[in-house]
Amino acid sequence: MIKQAITLSLCLLSILSLQAQKEMCITIDDLPAVTYGKNEQKHLLEITNALIQTFDQYQIPAIGYVNERKLYMDGQVDEKRIALLELWLENGYEIGNHTFSHPSYDRVSFEEFTKDILKGEKITRPLVKKYNQELRFFRHPYLRIGNTIERHDSLVQFLAKHHYTEAPVSIDNEDYLFAKAYFVAYKKGDQELMQKIGEDYVQYMENKVAYFEQSADSLFQRPIKQILLLHANLINAHYLDELAEMYQKKGYRFISQADAIEDPAYQSKIYGQGYGPWGISWLDRWALSRGKKGTFFKDDPRTPEYIQELAR
């Protein structure tokens, strides 16, 4: 009996140890917010405050990536938009550079793209200093890192020169399609449809994390520190708490961007088919780099057809 009890205890400790290894960084793109044309400050505040409230409640050391073009109205700096970023900073949350105008690196020259990066720090760099922080991470628009190794390496060198670190993504998803569909229902005042979209969104995101866990296990034979991409939109303002609850039930604890990229997985080389005209998860890039074919990706959850229709 004693031996059985010890064996059972060891099994439980092993299970708990595996759960403790599951860590996730939550990153939010397109700050201050994605509005779909509803630009009233009250609406932007609703999104910002709801996200921050969830970060606080679930102790999520989130980072938000800023498009500085969104800080202008009619060609002039809008202090109310800057105040939204200050809400992030004064509550202890980090912000990063997501360029000024969100161009695709595949569609512009290196010179044009890097100029847009520097233009995208004119307001945020002095702003973070005010809160004793640094502007240290860069998130690629559309997850386009360069369609050749030469284009990518040139960008990495530029970022290092300007004291930025690339912010990869392991859990990519189409939250932006759910967000657009949700906003369509919101604009119609269709509460029933909003609830359906929200519930389907949480289930979709649960399926996505399971899929990318499977990818990580296949590529690295272990859990990796996951980095989740979300956007600053209304559906996440309303449902991030349910997402956080779901991730916790799946054994995740929340970590910072800096902690996440310490995982050796993020030092994995990208080569060959890992480069191309697409924006994808780094797990997908590593899989393509290793010669993985269509069957490897067959279980990737699809966005429901009705969501795609509403989002058109």
N, C-alpha and C positions, 0 to 999 in steps of 0.2 A: 504493500500500500504506500509506504514512504517513497519507494522508488517511482511508483506511478505518479505520485503527487509532484515529485521533483521533475519528472519528465514533462508533466502537464505544465508546470510553472515555466520550464525552459521553453516550451512551445509558445506559451503566451508571451514571454519576453521576446522571443524571436518575431512574433507577429507585431508586437508593439514597436520593436526596432525597425521593422520594415515600414510601418506606418510613419514613424518619426522621420524617415528618409524622404518622405513626400513633401516637397516644398514648392511653393508657387509665388512668383512675383506678378502682381497685377499692374499693368501699364494702361494708361488712358491717352489715346491720340486725339488730335485736332482740338486742343484747347484754344479759347475758352470753352466753346461748345459747338456742336453741330445742330443748327436750328431749323433747317429746311425752310428758311424764309421768315420764321417767326422770331424776330430779332428784338422784341421788347426786353428790357433789362430784367423785368420780373420773371420772364421765362428762363433767361440765362441763369438768374440767381437760383431758381427752383432746381435746375439741373446741377449746378455747382454745389449748392448746400446739401442736396440729397446724396450726392457722391461722397462728400466729406463726412456726412453723418454716418454713412455705412463704413467708411474707412475707420472712423473712430470706434464704432460699435464692435467691429470685428478685428481691430488692431492690425489693419492692413497698411504697411508702409509703402503706399502707392506712389507712382511717379506719373506726371502728366506731361505730354509732349505738345509744344505750342507752335501754332502757325501764326506768326506775328501779323500777317495780313488781316487776320480777324480782329486785331486791336485797333483798326482804323474804321472810321465811318466818314463817308464823303471826302476821303483823302486826308482827314485829320485824325490824330491820335484821340481815341475815345477813353477818357479817364475811367469811365464806368467799366469798360472792358478790362482795363488794367487792374481795377479793384477786384475783379473776379480771380485774377492770378494771385493777387495779394491774399485772398482768402485761402488759397492752397498753401502759400508760403507761411502765413502767420499761424496756420494750424499744423505746421511742421512737415508738410508734404513737398516733395521735390518736383521741380519742373526741368524739362530738357528741350532741346532744339529739334523741331520737326520741319525746318526751313521756313522761309517767309511765305511763299505762295503755293507750297505743296506740288512742285513739279515732279514728273517722272524722270528719273535719271536716264532712262532708256531713250527719252525723246528730246533731250536737250544736250548741248555740249558740256564738257567738263567745266569749262570756264563759266558758262551760264549757271550751272547747277551750284558750283561752289560759291559763286557770288550771291546766290539766293540763300545759301546757308549762313553766310556772314550778315546778310541783310536781316536774317531771322533771329539775330541775337542783339540787335541794337537796343531794344527795350528790355529784354529779359536778362541780359548779362548784368547791367547795373542794378536791376531789380532784385536779383537773387543775392547780390552782395549786401544789399540793405538788410537782408535776413540772415546774414552770415553763412550763406550757402554758396555753392559753386555751380556753374553751368557745365556739366561734365559728360552728359550722354546725348547722343544723336540717334534719332529714329528715322529710317529711310521712308519717304512717302511711297505708298503702295508696296512697300517691302522690296523695292527695286534696288538691288545693290550694285548693278552693273552687269551687262550681258556678256562680258568677257572678263577673264582674270586680270587683264591689263587695266580695264576700266575700274574694276573693283580695287585693285592694289593702289591705283592713283588716288582714289577717294580715301582709302584707309590712311595713306601717307598724309593727305591734306588734313584729315580729321585729327591725326596725332599732332601735327604741327600746330593746330589750333586748340589743343588740349581737350579733344572729344574722344569718347569711346563709343564704338558702334553698339546699339541696343538691339540685339537680335530678338526674334520671336520664335517660340517653339509651338505654341498653340494658336495657330491662325484660324480664322473663322469668318463667317459672313454676318456678323452682328449688324453691319450697316444696312443689309437688306431687311432684316427684322426691324431695325430702327425706322427705316423709311415706311414700311408697312404699318408699323405701330403709329407713326405720326399721321398717316392717312386716316386710320381709325380714330385717332385722337381729334383730328380736325373735324371729322364728321360727328363727333360726340358719341361714337358707338362703343359704349363701355363693354358690352359683351364681346365684341371683336377684339378690343384691346386686351381683355383678360385671356382670350384664347391665344392670341399672338404671344402674350407674355408667358403663358404656361408652356406653349410649344417651344419658345425660345430657351427656357431653362432646360427642357428636356434635350433640345438640340445641343446645347453647350455641355451638358453632361455626357452626351454621346461623343462629342468632340474630344473632351479630355480623356475619355476611355480610349479613343482611337490613337491619340498621340502618346498616351502611356504605352500602348502596344507597340508603337513605332520605336519609342525609346528603348523598350525592353529588347526589341529585335536588333537594334543597332548597337546598343551598349551593354546589353545583358544586365541592366539595372535601372532603377528609376533615376531620372535626371531632375535637376532643379528647373521646373517648368516656368516659362515666361509667357503670360497670357496677354494677348492684344484685345483691347476693347476701345470704344470711342465714347467721347463725352456727349451723349445724346439722351433723349428722354426715356427710352426703354431701359437703359442702364441706370438712369436715375431712379426709376421705379422698381427695377428688378435686381439690382446688384446685391441687395441684401439676400435675396433668395439664392443667387449664384454663390455668394460667400458661404451661406449655410450648407449648400450642396457640396461645395469643395471641402469644407470642414468634415462633413460626414464621410467623405471619401478619403479622409486621413491627411489632408493637406494642412500645413501651417504656412502663413504668409510671410514673405521675406522681401527685402529691398532689391532694386535693380543691381546694386553693387554686389550684394550677396549672391544673387542668382548667377551672374556671369563668372563667379569663381569656380563654378562647376567645370571640370576639365573638358566636358563634352563641347563647350563653346570654343575650345581651341582646335576642334576638329577641322581638318582641311576641307575646303570646297574646291572641286576641280571637275573638269569635263562637263557632263550634263548638269552639274550643279549650277552652272551659269547659263543664263538664257533670258529671253524677253518675258519674264514672269515674276510675279511677287508671291512668294510662297514661304511657308514655315521653314526654319533652318533644319528641322528634322527631315522635311522633304528634300531639302538641298543635299543634306548628307546622304540620304538614301539614293538620290540620283547620282551623286558623286561615286557611290559604291556600286553603281550599275544596276540598282533595283529597277524592276520593270512594273508594268501595270498591275500585276497581281498584288504587289506589295501595298498598293494604294486603294485596293478595291473596297475596303470597308470604311473609307472616309465618308462620314455622314453628309448627306445632301440636304440643302435647304428646301423645305416643302414648296411644291409648285405654287400654292396659293399665296405664299409669301413673295415669291418671285414675281407673280402677277401684280400684286398690290404695289410692289416696289418699282414697277416699271413707270 
